[in-house]
Amino acid sequence: MITAIVMIAAEADRIPEVAQAIAELAGVSEVYSVAGDTDLIAIVRVREFDAIADVIAGRISKLAGVVHTDTHIAFRAYSRHDLEATFSIGAE
């Protein structure tokens, strides 16, 4: 699984609608409204690297109200949640 963290600048008066539209896209697992230099953070999880471009450049960045995106590709996960999920594969 490939994970991308996408920081999204949105038009201020459209943030809730933009967040909902992003959350409904295939490949997007979570969307957070945040404080700071960015308005929204989306977590994109796909199986193939080419799908990153489809989801982010092909869909998210083209949504009405999206001003700018800044994408970070995750190399490794260190959270307890991800580690527990990894070790539970095939445990049944």
C-alpha positions as CSV (number, residue, x, y, z in Angstrom):
1,M,0.0,0.0,0.0
2,I,1.3,3.4,-0.9
3,T,0.4,6.3,1.4
4,A,0.5,10.0,0.4
5,I,-0.2,12.9,2.8
6,V,-1.7,15.8,0.8
7,M,-1.7,19.3,2.2
8,I,-4.5,21.3,0.5
9,A,-5.1,25.0,0.3
10,A,-8.8,25.7,-0.4
11,E,-10.9,28.8,-0.9
12,A,-11.8,29.8,2.6
13,D,-15.6,29.9,2.0
14,R,-15.6,26.4,0.4
15,I,-13.5,24.4,2.9
16,P,-16.4,22.2,4.2
17,E,-17.6,21.4,0.7
18,V,-14.1,20.8,-0.7
19,A,-13.4,18.5,2.3
20,Q,-16.5,16.5,1.7
21,A,-15.8,16.2,-2.0
22,I,-12.3,14.9,-1.4
23,A,-13.5,12.4,1.3
24,E,-15.8,10.9,-1.3
25,L,-13.0,10.2,-3.8
26,A,-11.8,6.6,-4.3
27,G,-8.3,6.3,-2.8
28,V,-8.9,8.9,-0.1
29,S,-9.1,7.3,3.3
30,E,-9.3,10.4,5.5
31,V,-9.6,14.2,5.3
32,Y,-8.8,16.6,8.2
33,S,-9.6,20.2,8.5
34,V,-6.6,21.7,10.2
35,A,-5.2,25.0,11.6
36,G,-2.0,26.4,10.2
37,D,-0.6,27.1,6.8
38,T,-2.8,24.5,5.1
39,D,-6.6,24.1,5.2
40,L,-7.1,20.4,4.7
41,I,-4.9,17.3,5.0
42,A,-6.0,14.2,3.0
43,I,-4.6,10.8,3.5
44,V,-4.5,8.9,0.2
45,R,-3.9,5.1,0.1
46,V,-3.5,3.3,-3.2
47,R,-2.0,0.0,-4.3
48,E,0.0,1.3,-7.3
49,F,2.2,4.3,-7.6
50,D,0.5,5.5,-10.8
51,A,-2.8,5.8,-8.9
52,I,-1.2,8.6,-6.8
53,A,-1.2,10.8,-9.9
54,D,-4.7,9.8,-10.8
55,V,-6.1,10.6,-7.4
56,I,-4.2,13.8,-6.6
57,A,-3.4,15.5,-9.9
58,G,-6.3,14.0,-11.8
59,R,-9.0,14.5,-9.2
60,I,-8.2,16.4,-6.0
61,S,-6.3,19.3,-7.6
62,K,-9.1,19.7,-10.2
63,L,-11.9,20.1,-7.7
64,A,-13.6,23.5,-7.5
65,G,-12.3,25.4,-4.5
66,V,-8.9,23.7,-4.4
67,V,-6.2,26.3,-4.8
68,H,-3.0,24.3,-4.2
69,T,-1.8,20.9,-3.2
70,D,1.5,19.8,-1.6
71,T,2.0,16.0,-1.6
72,H,4.3,13.9,0.6
73,I,4.8,10.2,-0.1
74,A,5.3,8.1,3.0
75,F,8.2,5.7,3.0
76,R,7.6,3.9,6.2
77,A,4.9,3.8,8.9
78,Y,5.9,3.9,12.6
79,S,2.5,4.1,14.3
80,R,1.3,1.5,16.7
81,H,-1.9,1.1,14.7
82,D,0.0,0.2,11.5
83,L,2.4,-2.1,13.2
84,E,-0.4,-4.0,14.9
85,A,-2.2,-4.4,11.6
86,T,1.0,-5.7,9.9
87,F,1.5,-8.4,12.5
88,S,-2.2,-9.4,12.5
89,I,-2.1,-10.4,8.9
90,G,-2.9,-14.1,8.6
91,A,-3.3,-14.5,12.4
92,E,-6.8,-15.9,12.2
